[in-house]
Amino acid sequence: MTVPADQRLAPLSDAALALALGVCVGRPQSVANVGRVSVLVDELVRRGVFDSILSTLDPELAASIRLLDSADRGQRWARTGRR
């Protein structure tokens, strides 16, 4: 298991994190959002609910979220030099 990247996420409910992820996914073009998607995904994975959340979505939407997570990780790595 990984430690949450942002301790401020720890007290939030799974539903609140999923909502925040949806907002970030809905506006991926925002430069200010670099790293937010991957941090939220990491926290949901750490809690063990990410796959179950994606399983309730349309398969194309779930694949798009996974792709956006991967792209966001690349952007975060390019910006910070950390994976």
C-alpha positions as CSV (number, residue, x, y, z in Angstrom):
1,M,0.0,0.0,0.0
2,T,1.1,3.5,-0.6
3,V,0.8,6.5,1.7
4,P,-1.7,9.1,0.5
5,A,0.1,11.9,-1.4
6,D,-2.0,14.5,0.3
7,Q,-3.0,14.0,4.0
8,R,-5.9,16.4,3.5
9,L,-7.7,13.6,1.6
10,A,-7.7,11.1,4.4
11,P,-10.7,12.5,6.3
12,L,-12.9,12.8,3.1
13,S,-15.4,10.1,2.3
14,D,-15.1,7.9,-0.7
15,A,-18.1,9.6,-2.3
16,A,-16.5,13.0,-1.9
17,L,-13.3,11.8,-3.5
18,A,-15.2,10.3,-6.4
19,L,-17.1,13.6,-6.9
20,A,-13.8,15.5,-6.9
21,L,-12.4,13.0,-9.4
22,G,-15.4,13.5,-11.6
23,V,-15.0,17.3,-11.5
24,C,-11.3,17.0,-12.4
25,V,-12.0,14.5,-15.2
26,G,-14.7,16.8,-16.5
27,R,-12.2,19.6,-16.9
28,P,-8.9,17.9,-17.9
29,Q,-7.7,20.9,-20.0
30,S,-7.0,23.0,-17.0
31,V,-3.3,23.4,-16.4
32,A,-4.0,24.1,-12.7
33,N,-5.3,20.5,-12.4
34,V,-2.0,18.8,-13.3
35,G,-1.5,16.0,-10.7
36,R,-5.0,16.3,-9.2
37,V,-6.5,13.3,-11.1
38,S,-3.6,11.0,-10.2
39,V,-3.6,12.0,-6.5
40,L,-7.3,11.3,-6.3
41,V,-6.9,8.0,-8.1
42,D,-4.1,7.0,-5.8
43,E,-6.2,7.7,-2.7
44,L,-9.1,5.8,-4.1
45,V,-6.8,2.9,-5.0
46,R,-5.2,3.0,-1.5
47,R,-8.7,2.7,0.0
48,G,-9.5,-0.2,-2.3
49,V,-12.6,1.3,-3.9
50,F,-11.2,2.6,-7.3
51,D,-11.9,-0.5,-9.3
52,S,-15.4,-0.9,-7.8
53,I,-16.2,2.7,-8.7
54,L,-15.0,2.2,-12.3
55,S,-16.9,-1.1,-12.6
56,T,-20.2,0.8,-12.1
57,L,-19.4,3.2,-15.0
58,D,-19.8,2.7,-18.8
59,P,-16.6,0.7,-20.0
60,E,-15.7,3.6,-22.3
61,L,-15.9,6.1,-19.6
62,A,-13.9,3.9,-17.2
63,A,-11.2,3.5,-19.9
64,S,-11.1,7.2,-20.5
65,I,-10.6,7.8,-16.7
66,R,-7.7,5.4,-16.7
67,L,-6.2,7.0,-19.8
68,L,-6.6,10.5,-18.2
69,D,-4.9,9.2,-15.0
70,S,-2.0,7.9,-17.0
71,A,-1.7,11.2,-18.9
72,D,-1.9,13.2,-15.7
73,R,0.9,11.1,-14.2
74,G,3.0,11.9,-17.2
75,Q,2.3,15.6,-16.9
76,R,3.0,15.5,-13.2
77,W,6.3,13.7,-13.8
78,A,7.3,16.2,-16.5
79,R,6.5,19.1,-14.2
80,T,8.0,17.9,-11.0
81,G,10.5,15.2,-12.1
82,R,8.9,12.8,-9.6
83,R,6.8,9.7,-10.5
